């Protein structure tokens, strides 16, 4: 009986070790937010475009707080639900090859010579719409990290209009896009989620008031609502992702 217990114990231990050995390793290679707010639902007129550009150029319009809030929630609430081993951030960010990497679709300056994007400290901006090319170029970095896959995380903001014509209110919606690719450039999954701010503001002449003190709190509110929505959906999302991994 004693020998049987030992055999069973060793079998269970071997299965556990095998399960751990089969876990995929994932490296997050970008975590950023776009400072230019999508205005397509409210007004695509030249005057509003100019106001929107001026806002994104304004150094007082800073999305670091909502971005860092989402980053904290991502690692505290979401990562543990996935059935993969996440390579520590410091390992990725301190890798010389990563620090020297120049993305084909990376950061750039706005008209006012301000950064068009805000990234979590240490991360490079690697825009998701160029992800296929970037994954190919990032393969040596993935291999240096021992990563089986790399992940892109991006936040965007857009105006949401309620009301008729020039009379109405507007709010801000926050959206997250998460893309995961194998180091060999195979798509594993793409996910997006969107949530609206609780805060709303009155439009003046059909145009939102484009000042940091009006828009930034709404971006922060929308991000908090996005975090709440993600908290509700992460279980379903993780099950879907884990099947693909």
Buried (B, 14 or more C-beta within 10 A) or exposed (E): EEEEEEEEEEEEEEEEEEEEEEEBBBBBBBBBBBBBBBBEEBBEEEEBEEBBBBBBBBEEBBBEEBBBBBBEBBBEEBBEBBBBBBBEBEBBBEBEEBEEBEBEBBBEEBEEEEBBBBBBEEBBBBBBEBBEEBBEBBBEBBEBBEBBBBBBBBBBBBBBBEEEEEEBEBBBBBBBBBBBBBBEBEEBBEBEBBBBBEBBBEBEEBBBEBBBEBBBBBBBBBBBBBBEBBEEEBEEBBEEBEEEB
